[in-house]
Amino acid sequence: MVFLSLFIGESGLQWKPLYLIAAWFCLLTMKFTKNFFISFFIGMGIVLIGNCF
């Protein structure tokens, strides 16, 4: 479900680089810290900051 939301938008298949970058940082944070909450907040923070610009 999460993987599909990275690529499928309202009008079909879309490229969403912000979501892909956030997912990549989230996975890296999870790998090194093994903490779900920190990785969640890192990913959401990147999306929130990216949407402001």
C-alpha positions as CSV (number, residue, x, y, z in Angstrom):
1,M,0.0,0.0,0.0
2,V,2.8,2.5,0.8
3,F,4.7,1.6,-2.3
4,L,1.7,2.3,-4.5
5,S,1.1,5.7,-2.9
6,L,4.6,6.7,-4.0
7,F,3.7,6.4,-7.7
8,I,-0.1,6.5,-8.1
9,G,-1.9,9.9,-7.9
10,E,-5.3,11.3,-8.8
11,S,-4.7,11.1,-12.5
12,G,-2.9,7.8,-12.7
13,L,0.8,7.0,-12.6
14,Q,2.8,10.0,-11.4
15,W,6.4,10.7,-10.5
16,K,6.6,12.1,-6.9
17,P,10.3,12.7,-6.2
18,L,9.5,14.4,-2.8
19,Y,7.8,11.2,-1.5
20,L,10.6,9.0,-2.9
21,I,13.2,11.1,-1.1
22,A,11.2,11.1,2.1
23,A,10.8,7.3,1.9
24,W,14.5,6.8,1.2
25,F,15.5,8.9,4.3
26,C,12.8,7.1,6.4
27,L,14.3,3.7,5.4
28,L,17.8,4.8,6.1
29,T,16.8,6.2,9.5
30,M,15.0,2.9,10.3
31,K,18.1,0.9,9.3
32,F,20.5,2.9,11.6
33,T,18.3,3.7,14.6
34,K,15.8,0.8,14.5
35,N,13.3,3.3,15.9
36,F,9.9,3.5,14.1
37,F,9.0,6.9,15.6
38,I,12.2,8.7,14.7
39,S,12.0,7.4,11.1
40,F,8.3,8.3,10.9
41,F,9.0,11.9,12.0
42,I,12.0,12.2,9.7
43,G,9.9,11.1,6.7
44,M,7.0,13.3,7.6
45,G,9.2,16.3,8.3
46,I,10.8,16.0,4.9
47,V,7.4,15.9,3.2
48,L,6.1,18.9,5.3
49,I,9.2,21.0,4.6
50,G,9.2,20.0,0.9
51,N,5.6,21.1,0.5
52,C,6.4,24.5,1.9
53,F,8.8,25.3,-0.9
